[in-house]
Amino acid sequence: GPDFGYVHKEPLFEAVASLDSFGNVEVSPPVCVAGKEYPLGRILIGSSFPASAGRRMTRLVRDFLYAQRVQAPVELYSDWLAVGNVNEFVTFIPTSDKKRFRMLLASPAACYRLFREKQKEGQGEATMFKGKGTALGTDTKRVTINKVLSNDALAQQNQYVQRCIDWNRDILKKELGLLEEDIIDLPALFKLDKQGKAVPYFPNTVTMTVLARVLGIPKPFGPVAGGECCLERRIRALLEPLGLCCRFLEDVSSYHGSLGEVRCGTSVQRRPFTFKWWHFTP
């Protein structure tokens, strides 16, 4: 139809991997970096750690994305994740202030701070995963804040994960021209699989679906203290003052158990720009 087209790319000699999934292609909101305008934002793709022999997006796809110079791609480090997609640790939400958006990052450090805070309030026996043990394929009957905080192996794994996210934080701040005040850390926890790759310990709230001012957030099933999940309460406290509406969606059985979340199984029809975006030149 008018003003519509598509591209089909198929690698002939390279094997495809989960980094070729389009959860591994994100785009930032419009930004200005060191005086250079990116009116359509910048493409974000996940890759291996620099100078390592890890997984990377297929060259054919990478070359295609780099050819879109108006959105000059930024390569991030995502190979530390089992699936390896950038949308597992970063997303963007709209705001009505001068900045127009905030960047959300998954943060084990923020989760540990929250759990220690609740422990000091005498809520260390608050239980996680209520009613979801079978769906998660594990014994979750008595996963409490105290047990999480006393698990040294889990703490070490999340210190490693936090270092990986912090590496990306520095790249994103530089390449998108962001300040710390433009970033919100959402509580998250991960655990390492047998290959040493990270998977979410509870549904990963960063992997949300953004529908204008309404956020479809994976329900984390965190510790229930005072009749409410403390993770949900903290996320609302961080995001609702920005004029956003948080809707927590149960996706444990449908997506989380297969290393996905809400956004992996939903498609959103977006309203197109009124201007001819393909006329932009770098």
Salt bridges, closest charged atoms under 4 A:
GLU10 OE1 - HIS8 NE2 3.27
GLU26 OE2 - ARG263 NH2 3.79
ASP63 OD1 - ARG59 NH1 3.88
GLU75 OE1 - ARG56 NH2 3.42
GLU75 OE2 - ARG62 NH2 2.54
ASP79 OD1 - ARG55 NE 2.57
ASP79 OD2 - LYS197 NZ 3.36
ASP97 OD2 - ARG102 NH2 2.55
GLU117 OE2 - ARG234 NH2 2.88
GLU121 OE1 - LYS118 NZ 3.40
GLU125 OE1 - ARG142 NH2 2.72
GLU175 OE1 - ARG42 NH1 2.99
GLU180 OE1 - ARG169 NH2 2.91
GLU180 OE2 - LYS173 NZ 2.92
ASP182 OD2 - LYS99 NZ 3.52
ASP185 OD1 - ARG169 NH1 2.83
GLU228 OE1 - ARG233 NE 3.02
GLU228 OE2 - ARG236 NH1 3.43
GLU232 OE2 - LYS219 NZ 2.67
GLU232 OE1 - ARG236 NH1 3.81
GLU240 OE2 - ARG236 NE 3.56
GLU250 OE1 - LYS132 NZ 3.55
GLU261 OE2 - HIS256 ND1 2.81
